[in-house]
Structures are given as C-alpha cells and as structure tokens.
Amino acid sequence: MAPCPTHPEDGEGVSRMTGTLLKAGDEVDVLVKSAKPFGLFVESDSGVPGLVRGGSAAVGATVRVRVIEFDSAESRFSAVLVD
C-alpha cells in the first residue's frame, strides 16, 4: 500500500471524505448495510464503507470487526468479524 499523503510516515490511510484514520488491527463497531453469500457490506460510524468476507449477520445489525486493510485511494476497508 502506498503511503498516505496526509500521514506518509505511518503508511496508513485516511478517508478522504471523513478524515477518519483506519489501520490494520483496529477494532471498530460497524453497521451491516447488506448481506451477501460471500460476506457483509458494512459502514463505520464515520461513513467509511467496508467488506467483511465470510461473515454473516442481519442487515441493520451492529457488529464488531478487526480492520485487515484500509484502501485510502478508494476510501474503503476490509475486515473480519471479532468473536
């Protein structure tokens, strides 16, 4: 991943729209927007969209996830459910 222009020293991403710093290892609560056979489309409290691969939960539920990667160019993240 390319360094973030706002924080080049840490190489992590900042959402262009919200300024919210997300980085691998962060645990955050997210809202399930859509459930698909391959996983969940979710959104953080600050409006950053993400994908939880292999997860299952009801649409509208709040779940806790661990960020695996933040894509600053696309302003989105991938994550896994936290047990």
KAKA-V291318 format. One record per backbone hydrogen bond with DSSP energy under -0.5 kcal/mol. NH is the residue of the N-H (numbers start at 1). CO is the residue of the C=O. E is the energy in kcal/mol with one decimal. If there is no record, write none. Layout:
BEGIN
NH&CO&E / NH&CO&E
END
This chain:
BEGIN
4&7&-0.5 / 10&7&-1.4 / 11&7&-1.1 / 12&7&-0.5 / 13&22&-0.7 / 15&20&-1.8 / 19&15&-2.3 / 22&13&-1.3 / 22&20&-0.5 / 25&67&-3.2 / 26&23&-2.2 / 28&26&-0.5 / 28&65&-2.1 / 30&63&-2.9 / 31&43&-2.8 / 32&61&-2.8 / 33&31&-0.6 / 33&41&-2.7 / 34&41&-1.7 / 36&39&-3.0 / 39&36&-1.1 / 40&52&-2.5 / 41&34&-2.9 / 42&40&-0.6 / 42&50&-2.5 / 43&31&-1.7 / 44&48&-2.5 / 45&29&-0.6 / 47&44&-2.1 / 49&47&-0.5 / 49&75&-0.6 / 50&42&-2.4 / 51&77&-1.8 / 52&40&-2.8 / 53&51&-0.7 / 53&79&-0.9 / 54&38&-3.0 / 55&52&-1.0 / 60&32&-2.6 / 61&58&-2.1 / 63&30&-2.4 / 63&61&-0.5 / 65&28&-2.7 / 66&80&-2.8 / 67&26&-3.1 / 67&65&-0.5 / 68&78&-3.0 / 69&78&-1.5 / 71&76&-3.3 / 72&70&-0.9 / 75&71&-1.3 / 76&71&-1.5 / 77&49&-1.6 / 78&69&-2.4 / 79&51&-2.3 / 80&66&-1.8 / 82&64&-2.5
END
